[in-house]
Amino acid sequence: MGRRVLVHEWWNFWFRDRRITNGPTLAEFWGAPQDHQEIPLRILRSQKSPEAESYVSKTNSPRSML
């Protein structure tokens, strides 16, 4: 990040951005964690989860190659 951008972001954070006291919490804003839905790009053989296995079987099927 450039120096001018950094100064601009700091200035806006401290003097221009307005925060409200009764706004949503961070958990309400982002929602529930979705770690259980994450499918890693590299699937390790020792970590066989049902989601990963179904994903691998779908992507390696001959129909998916069409």
Sequence and secondary structure as in RCSB ss.txt:
>XXXX:A:sequence
MGRRVLVHEWWNFWFRDRRITNGPTLAEFWGAPQDHQEIPLRILRSQKSPEAESYVSKTNSPRSML
>XXXX:A:secstr
  HHHHHHHHHIIIII    TTS  HHHHH S  GGG   SS  TT   HHHHHHHHHHTSGGGG 
